Amino acid sequence: TTIVSKIRPSSRMIITLGKDLIKDVYAAIIELVKNSYDADSKSVNIILKYDKKNNLLKTIVEDKGHGMSLKTITDIWLVPATSDKLIRKRSPKGRILQGKKGIGRYAAGILGDLLLVESTDSNLNLSRILVDFDEITNSEFLSDIDILIETGLKGNNSGVIMDITLSEAKES
């Protein structure tokens, strides 16, 4: 008897790529900044906000790079370990790309349990992506997880804002 089966990536793979391969919060921030550099952003804003009343810590990483189109989001950003940057080697403006493994974005999982990404591409098309790392942790397979993308919106400037929320933040 011969059967055909498929490799079914466990949802734990995303946690492993983010939390286990990225050594700490500092390395996580560096990974996200490298993505902004690869997007030809001239600067990156990193904002930390603590909401004591709700015990939430927000990490916001904001750039003015070329942003991601909906196609880039679905065909590259949502594909773990994509070879896109390895193949391209250079950004649209000629920068040598820092990201090569296709996993840096999962570093956001170290910084919080909920990720909201707002990406405005060069045509000012805005997309919002919601990633719930708790849902990823509690799901068996990646194919079980629905990632919500809101599209058809208009942005003001190209770039990406990653808003990462850590619930039950600990005071030091």
CORURRA-V627261 format. One record per backbone hydrogen bond with DSSP energy under -1.0 kcal/mol. NH is the residue of the N-H (numbers start at 1). CO is the residue of the C=O. If there is no record, write none. Layout:
nh={NH | NH}
co={CO | CO}
This chain:
nh={11 | 13 | 14 | 16 | 17 | 18 | 19 | 20 | 21 | 22 | 28 | 29 | 30 | 31 | 32 | 33 | 34 | 35 | 36 | 37 | 38 | 40 | 41 | 45 | 47 | 49 | 51 | 55 | 56 | 57 | 58 | 59 | 60 | 61 | 62 | 63 | 66 | 73 | 74 | 75 | 76 | 77 | 78 | 79 | 81 | 82 | 87 | 88 | 89 | 90 | 91 | 94 | 97 | 106 | 107 | 108 | 109 | 110 | 112 | 113 | 114 | 115 | 116 | 117 | 118 | 119 | 120 | 121 | 124 | 126 | 127 | 128 | 129 | 130 | 131 | 133 | 136 | 137 | 138 | 142 | 144 | 145 | 150 | 153 | 155 | 159 | 161 | 162 | 163 | 164 | 165 | 166 | 169}
co={140 | 10 | 11 | 12 | 13 | 14 | 15 | 15 | 16 | 18 | 24 | 25 | 26 | 27 | 28 | 29 | 30 | 31 | 32 | 33 | 34 | 37 | 36 | 62 | 60 | 58 | 56 | 51 | 51 | 166 | 49 | 164 | 47 | 162 | 45 | 160 | 39 | 69 | 70 | 71 | 72 | 72 | 73 | 76 | 102 | 79 | 83 | 84 | 85 | 88 | 95 | 91 | 89 | 103 | 104 | 105 | 106 | 107 | 108 | 165 | 165 | 131 | 163 | 129 | 161 | 127 | 159 | 125 | 121 | 153 | 119 | 150 | 117 | 148 | 115 | 113 | 132 | 133 | 134 | 9 | 141 | 142 | 128 | 126 | 124 | 120 | 118 | 61 | 116 | 59 | 114 | 57 | 55}
